[in-house]
Amino acid sequence: MMMMMMMMMKVMGLEQQWESRGTMLFMLLVQLVFGLMRRTDSSSLVDITIVHNVHVARGAVCLDGSPPAYHLDPGHDSGINNWLIQLEGGGWCNNETTCLSRKKTRLGSSLYMGKQLAFSGLLGNNPLLNPDFYNWNRVKIRYCDGSSFTGDVDAVNHETNLHFRGARVFLAVMADLLDNGLKDAENAILSGCSAGGLASILHCDSFSALLPMGAKTKCLADAGYFIKETDISHAPHIEQFFSDIVTTHGSARNLPQSCTLRLDDPSLCFFPQNVVQHVRTPLFIINAAYDSWQIRNILAPATADPRGTWRDCKIDILNCTSSQLRIMQGYREQFLRALASGLGHSSSRGYFINSCYAHCQTEVQETWYRSDSPRLANKTIAKAVGDWFFDREEFKKIDCPYPCDRTCHNRVFDTASFH
């Protein structure tokens, strides 16, 4: 009887131990989940860093003469020597008038930039939402020069006080980042969206040259593959616009020489299709074949559509007529030709070209990595980019024509603010 009681006590003790361990395991799991949630909440807003170095003293400034800026969320654990640097987008200014309109905004002055910036998508810090890059050093370089970081004009008009110094801004920020750990990078990505995506192509090789020998360096351009194409009135609107940018900002000397030495007109080197074939650093292109910025500003700009017949179509692709969709299908074909002529067949290249009406798909969570995110070959953009960067699998996919892709998050513009 005594032995049976002792055995029962042992069993009960074991049960209590297992129950206790199970409770502890459950509590640890709860703490982990809530810890991730807290870290995401507290770190999603990243403080601004204003650059003050010798480059700024030598004129590396925004349009208004204020110093450049960036936001850095430091890496940790296995990502402490890995860097993801994102160049902010925001269009361009092509003359003194349009540059003056940016001078007292965040796109022309660090004085008007928010003190904190929310990081999400490829800049996010949650391993569940950004599994490949969440613990890297993640940087957002603010865009305040209007030239995709290519301008370099010494003279300053004292009436306007405009400074065209985008190339110097790029070097100033890079110098600051090198001093803060980038010089020890083991893995690095230069990325960007829109005008920043174009900048990531134009600066790709020069960025790679700044990093230590042996560092794995690649570039990622999101919605930055702007093509040289006439508008619906057959006018070369975008070609003239880019030419004006290069002239106003004195950009020619800072565009890739592999292009400017080949072409008579250096402004043609603002088009990625004339540059990427000579980029030596591995490059990944993310673009919607019906990029909403390109449809609105290259294919059907207001100057080519004085009666506004394209207005509703540009607001929402569901509003497009059959004839407008045919024209857009033609634009897609021209885009794919420009892509093929530029990228070639190098195994170091990758691309994710979906048939969405969208612009910039890496910076927001819903299109970067979520259960309902856009997919090609059943892969999200985040998975495709991660596989390409880490050489897990090559990714070169082009979507079927609109409207076949049901995973798209098509852009719908606010009619009140649309122009």
N, C-alpha and C positions, 0 to 999 in steps of 0.2 A: 504493500500500500504506500509506504514511504517512498519507494523507488518510483512508483507511478506518479506520485505528486511531484517529485523532483523532475521527472521527464516532462510533465505538463508545464512546469514552470520554465524549463529550458525552451520549449517550443514557443510559449507565450513571449519569452524574452527575445527569441529570434524574430518573431512576428513584429514585436515592438521596434526592434532594430531596423527591420526592413521597412516598416511603416515610417519610422523616423527618417531613414535614408531617402525614401520616396518623397516624403514631405520636403526634405532639404533640397532634393533634386528639382522638385516642382518650384520651390521658392527661388532657387538659382536661375531657373528658366524664366520665371516672371521678372526677376531683377534684370536679366540680360535683355529681354524684350523691352522693358520700360527704360533700361539704360540706353538702348539704341534710340528709342523714341525721344528721350530727353536730349541725347547728344545731337540728334537731328534738329530738334526744336531750337536748342541753344546755339548751334553752330551754323544754322542756315543763313543767318545774317552775319556778314563778314565785314570787318572794319576796313575803312579806306586807309591807304598809305600814300602820302604825298611825297614825291621824289625831290630830294635836295642833294644833288651831287655836282661834280665838276661839269658834267654834261649840261645840266640845267643852267649852270653859271655861264656856259658857252652858248646858250640860246636854244636849248632843247625845251621848248615851251608850247603850250596850246595856242589856239588862234588869238586869244586875248592877251597872251604873254604870261599867263599863270603856269605854274609847274605841272608836269604830268602826274598821273596817279594810277594806282592799281589796288586790287584787293587780293590778299593771300590768306588761304586757309591751310595751315601747315600740315604736312604729312606726318604719319606716325607708323610705328611697328614696321612691317615689311615695305611700306611705301615711303619711308623717310627720305630716301634718295631718288625718288621718282617724281617727275614734274609734268603737270598738264597745264599749259599756258594758253588761255583763251583770249583772242583779240576781239574786243567789242565791235559790233557793227553799228550802222547808223547812216548809211548813204554817203554822199559827198557834197562838197560845194565847189562849183566850177567857175566862179568869178567873185569879184569883191562884194557884189550885192548879196549873193547867196551865202557867202562866208560871213558877212556882217550879220545876217539873220541868225547865225548859229553862235555868234560871239558871246551872247549873254544867256547861253543855255549850257546844259551838261555836255553837249556835243562840240562846244568851243571853249570851255573854261572849266577848270577843276573847282572854281569857286561855286559853281552851281550843281556840283555832283553831290549826291546823298552821301552821308557819312558811313552808311552801311549799305550792303548790297546782298540780296538773297541769292544763294547758290542752289541750283537744282539741275536736274538732267545730268549731263556728263560732269558737272561740277559738284554734284551732290555728295554728301558725306555718309550716306546710309548704305551699308553693304547689301541690303535687300533691294535697293533701288538703283545702285550703281556698282555692281559687284566687282568689276575689274579695276576701278580707279578711285574708289571711295576714300582710301587712306593715303593717296598721293598728295603731294603739295599741289594744291589747285589754285590757279591764279586767273583773275580777270583783269586784263589791261584795258583801262578806260580809253575811249576814242574821242579825241578832242581836236583833231587837226584837219579833218575833212578830205584827206587824200589817201586813205588806206595806208597811213604811215610811210608815205613816199616823198613828201615835200621837203624842199631845202632851199629857201631863198634868204639870203643875208639881209637884204634891204627891207626896211619897215616903213610903210607909208604912215607918216605922223598924223595924218588926218583920220585915218581909219584905225591905226595901231594894230593892224592885222599881222600876225606872224605865220608864215608858211614853213613849218619846221617838222613835219610828221616823221621824216626819217631820223631826225635827231631825237625825237621823242622815243621812238622804238629803241634806239641804242641806249638812251638814258635809263629806261626802265630795265632793259636787259642787264646793264651794268649793276643796277641796284639788286636785281635778283641773283646775279652771279655772286655778289658779296654776301647774300643771305642764303647761300647753299646750293644754288644752281650749278656752281662750278664743280660740285661733287656728284652731279647727276649720273645715274646709271641707266635710267630710262626717261625719255622725254618726248612729249608731243606738243607741237605748236598747232593750235587749232584756231578757228574763228568762224563767225557767222556773218553772212552778207558781205558788207565792205570789209569786215574782219576776216571772212573766209577768203576773199580775194587777197588780202594782205598775207594770210598764211601761205598762199601759193607764192606770192612775189618775194617773201622773205624766207622761204623754206630753207634754201641752201645756206643763206647767210646765218640763219639761226643755228643750223647744224654745225657750222664752222666755229661757233662760239663755245661749244660744249667740249668736254674732255674727250680725248681719243678713247675709243672703246665704248662710249655711251651709245645706247640704242636710241636713235632719234628718228622720228617720223612726223609727218604733217597731215593735218585733217582739215579739209575745207568744206564747210556746211553752207549751202546756198550761195557759194561764191563763184560759181562757174558761169559768169555772164558772157553771152555770146555776141559776136559781131553779126548783126542781122538787121535788115531794114524793117521799118514799121508798116502798118497797114496801108499807109499812103505811099509806100516804097521809098521813103526818105531815110537817110542814114542817121537817124536821131541819136542813137546811143554812141555811134562813132564820133560825132561832133561833140557830144557831151563829155566823153572820155578825153578827147583831144583838148578841150577847154580846161579840164582838171589838170592834165599834165603840164599845160602851159602856165596856168595860174600858179601852181605850186612848185614849179621848177622840178618836176618829178623825174625827168628823163634820165638824169645821172644816177638815180637810185633804182631804176627798173633793171631787171636781170640783163647783164651784158650779153648773155647767150642769145637774147632776143634783139636787143637794140643794135648789135653789130650786124645782124642779118637783115633787118628791115629798115627802110629809108625813113619811115615815120615812127619815132619812138612811142607815140601814143598808142599804136597798135599793140604794144607790149603790155598794155593795161588789160588786154583780153587774154584770159587763161589759155585759150586754144592755141595762142602763139607762144606760150611760155612753157607749158607743162612738159612738152616732149623733151626738154633739155634740163628739167629739174632732176638732180641726181639723188636727192633724198627720197625715200619711200613716201608715197602720197596716197591718200584716200579721199575720194570725192563723194559727198552726200548732196543730192539735189533732187528736187521734184522736177519731173520733165515738163510740168506746167507750172513752173515757179511763179507764184502770185506776183512777186515784185517785177519779174521780167515780162509777164503778160501785161501788167499795168503800165510799165515804164519803157519797155523796149518794143514790144509788139504793138500795143495800143495806147501810146501816150496821149495826153489831152490835146497836144498840138496836131496830132494826126486824126483826131476825132472831134472836130469842133461842134458837131451836133449832139455829141454825147450818146451815140447809138450803142457804144460799148459799156456805158456806165453800169447798167444793171448786171451785165455779164461779169464785169470786173469785181463787183461787190460779192457775187455768189455764183460759182460755176453752174449751179442748177438753173440760173436765169439765162444762160447762154442759148442762143438760137442754133439751129442745126448748121447754118452757114458759118457762124462764129466758131462753133466747135470744129468744123472742117479746117478753118484757118489755124486754130490752136493745134490741131493734129499736125498740120504742116510745120508749125513752129517746133513741136516736139521732134519731128524728123530732122530739122536743121540742128536742134540742140544735140541730138544723138550723133550726127555727123561731126559736129565740132568737138564732141567728147572723144570720139574714136580717133580723129585726126591728131588730137593732142596727147591722149594717154598712151596710145600704142598697146603693146602686148606684154610689157614687163611684168614679171611675177611679183615685183615689189609694189605694184599699183593695186588699188582696190576701188570699188565703187558700189554705191547703193542708190539707184535711180528709180524712184517710185513714181507712179502716175497720179500724184496728188496735186491739188491746188493749194500749195503751202509754201512757206518760206522760213527757213531756220527750224530744223527739227531736232537738234541736239540739246538745246538749252532748256527745254521744258520737259517735265517728267512724262507727260502724257504721250509724247512722241519719241522719247528716248528709250524708256524701259518700263513698261507697264503691261498688264494682262491684255489690254486692248490697243496697244501701240501698233503703228504701221509695221508690216512685215513683208519681207521678200524671202522666198524659199523657207518660209516659216521661221525666219530670224528677225528679231528686233534690230533696230539700228545699233543699240548698245552691244548686242551679241556679235553682230557683224564686225563692228569696229574692234572689239576685244579679240576676236578670233584672228583678225588681220594683224593687229599690233603684236600679239604674242606668238604669231606664226603657228597658230593652232590649225588654221584652215584658210585657204584663199577665199576671198569673197569678191565676185564681180557679177553683179546681177542688175538687169534692166527689166522693169515691169512691163506688162502688157499695156496697150493703150487705154486711156480713160473711156468708159467708166468701169473697167473690169475689176479694179482693186477695191474690195470692200473694207480693207483695214485702214484706209486713209482717214486722216483728220483734216478735212478740207477747210480752208480759211473762209470765213464769212465776215466781211467788213461792216463796220458801223456806218449806216447810210448818212447819219448826221455829220460825221467827220470825214467822209470819203471825198477825195478829190482826184 
